[in-house]
C-alpha cells in the first residue's frame, strides 16, 4: 500500500509539473503600460535630494582628479597625420620607462596607436584628470617575444600607417615601406628575436595592428598603460624634473 502510494504521489507530481509547463507555454501578453518621458535639459527643475546624494562623492572625486602629478614645459598636441609627435614620444617613452622597471629585457615598445591617444596634454600643471582623459581605457601592458618575421610585420604596419607612437626603435618611411630600421641603436635583424612591449588591445589586433598573433612568449606585466604614465610623471616630479619631450627623428618620412 505504501509502495503504491509512493508511485501515485510521484505520478501526481509529474502530472502537476506537466500541467504547469503547459499553462506556462501559453505565455502572457502586455495589454497596458504606464510610462512617461522626461526631457533632460536646462529647464528641468533641480532636485536638491539628488544633489545631496551625489555631492559628497563628486567632491571626493574632484579632489582626487585635480591633484597635480607634475609639470610640463611644453604643450603636447595630438595628431593623426604626422609620423612623429611630441605627445606620441612622451606617451611611448613613459610607458617603456616604467615597463623596464618590471622587465628590463624589453627592446622597444608600441603601447598605442595614434588613434588610441585621445587628447592633448597641456603645458604647465598636469593633473590626474589629464592622464585619465589621455588614456581612458583599462588596457594592460604585455611584453612579447617575437620572431624577426613577426617584428617585420609590425614595422611594416608602422610604416604603412605613416608612423605610430614608439620608443626604442627608429626608422624611415619611404613609399609607405620601412627603411633604415634600428632597434636599441642596432640595425634590425629579421633573423633575431625581439622583446616588444604593447597593450592587450593592440596585441589583439586593435586598430588593425599586426605582428602579435604567433608570439614565442608573452608576459602580462600587471601594469596598466594609464598607471605607467601616472607613475612616470610622478617619478619625474619626485626627482625635481619637469617634462620636456621633444621630436628626435625616431620616425621620419624619407
LINQUI-V587640 format. One record per residue. RES is the residue in one small letter. PSI is psi in radians with two decimals (NA if undefined). Layout:
# LINQUI-V587640
res: {RES | RES}
psi: {PSI | PSI}
This chain:
# LINQUI-V587640
res: {x | x | x | x | x | x | x | x | x | x | x | x | x | x | x | x | x | x | x | x | x | x | x | x | x | x | x | x | x | x | x | x | x | x | x | x | x | x | x | x | x | x | x | x | x | x | x | x | x | x | x | x | x | x | x | x | x | x | x | x | x | x | x | x | x | x | x | x | x | x | x | x | x | x | x | x | x | x | x | x | x | x | x | x | x | x | x | x | x | x | x | x | x | x | x | x | x | x | x | x | x | x | x | x | x | x | x | x | x | x | x | x | x | x | x | x | x | x | x | x | x | x | x | x | x | x | x | x | x | x | x | x | x | x | x | x | x | x | x | x | x | x | x | x | x | x | x | x | x | x | x | x | x | x | x | x | x | x | x | x | x | x | x | x | x | x | x | x | x | x | x | x | x | x | x | x | x | x | x | x | x | x | x | x | x | x | x | x | x | x | x | x | x | x | x | x | x | x | x | x | x | x | x | x | x | x | x | x | x | x | x | x | x | x | x | x | x | x | x | x | x | x | x | x | x | x | x | x | x | x | x | x | x | x | x | x | x | x | x | x | x | x | x | x | x | x | x | x | x | x | x | x | x | x}
psi: {-0.82 | -0.71 | -0.76 | -0.70 | -0.65 | -0.81 | -0.65 | -0.70 | -0.79 | -0.72 | -0.67 | -0.69 | -0.77 | -0.75 | -0.73 | -0.75 | -0.74 | -0.71 | -0.69 | -0.79 | -0.71 | -0.69 | -0.58 | -0.50 | -0.36 | -0.47 | -3.07 | 2.72 | 2.40 | 2.15 | -0.32 | 2.47 | 2.27 | 1.99 | 2.83 | 2.65 | 2.39 | 2.06 | 2.24 | 1.82 | -3.07 | -0.27 | -0.09 | 2.31 | 2.34 | 2.29 | 1.83 | -0.50 | -0.63 | -0.76 | -0.75 | -0.54 | -0.77 | -0.25 | -0.77 | -0.67 | -0.70 | -0.73 | -0.76 | -0.76 | -0.76 | -0.73 | -0.70 | -0.80 | -0.40 | 0.00 | 2.41 | 2.17 | -0.58 | -2.91 | 2.55 | 2.41 | -0.22 | 2.70 | 2.37 | 1.98 | 2.35 | 2.44 | 2.33 | -0.03 | -0.51 | 2.56 | -0.48 | 2.39 | 2.73 | -0.70 | -0.76 | -0.68 | -0.76 | -0.84 | -0.93 | -0.64 | -0.73 | -0.81 | -0.76 | -0.76 | -0.73 | -0.64 | -0.60 | -0.41 | -0.48 | -0.70 | 1.62 | -0.02 | -0.07 | 2.35 | -0.79 | 2.98 | 2.60 | 1.46 | -0.24 | 2.96 | 3.00 | -0.63 | -0.44 | -0.33 | 2.01 | -0.67 | 2.95 | 2.78 | 2.23 | 2.78 | 2.55 | -2.48 | 2.33 | 2.04 | 2.84 | -0.64 | -0.59 | -0.67 | -0.64 | -0.63 | -0.65 | -0.75 | 1.47 | -0.07 | 2.77 | 0.72 | 2.39 | 2.58 | 2.39 | 2.36 | 2.18 | 2.48 | 2.07 | 2.54 | 2.70 | -0.60 | -0.61 | -0.65 | -0.66 | -0.70 | -0.76 | -0.77 | -0.68 | -0.71 | -0.78 | -0.76 | -0.74 | -0.45 | 0.32 | 0.74 | 2.56 | 2.87 | 2.03 | 2.83 | 2.46 | -0.02 | 2.54 | 2.50 | 2.80 | 2.64 | 2.16 | 2.03 | 0.73 | 0.32 | 2.57 | 2.37 | 2.78 | 1.00 | 2.24 | 2.35 | 2.13 | 0.70 | -0.01 | 2.55 | 2.42 | 2.31 | 1.90 | -0.17 | -0.16 | 2.93 | 2.68 | 2.64 | 2.04 | 2.28 | 2.31 | -3.03 | 2.84 | -0.53 | -0.86 | -0.73 | -0.53 | 0.15 | 0.20 | 2.45 | 0.47 | 0.41 | 2.59 | 2.81 | -0.18 | 0.14 | -0.61 | 1.13 | 2.65 | -0.65 | 2.62 | 2.55 | 2.00 | 2.15 | -0.22 | 0.51 | 2.18 | 2.66 | -0.83 | -0.75 | -0.60 | -0.73 | -0.74 | -0.81 | -0.69 | -0.82 | -0.75 | -0.64 | -0.71 | -0.71 | -0.73 | -0.52 | 0.08 | 0.41 | 2.46 | 2.71 | 2.37 | 1.07 | 2.62 | 2.87 | 2.32 | 0.17 | 0.42 | -0.49 | 2.11 | 2.70 | 2.21 | NA}
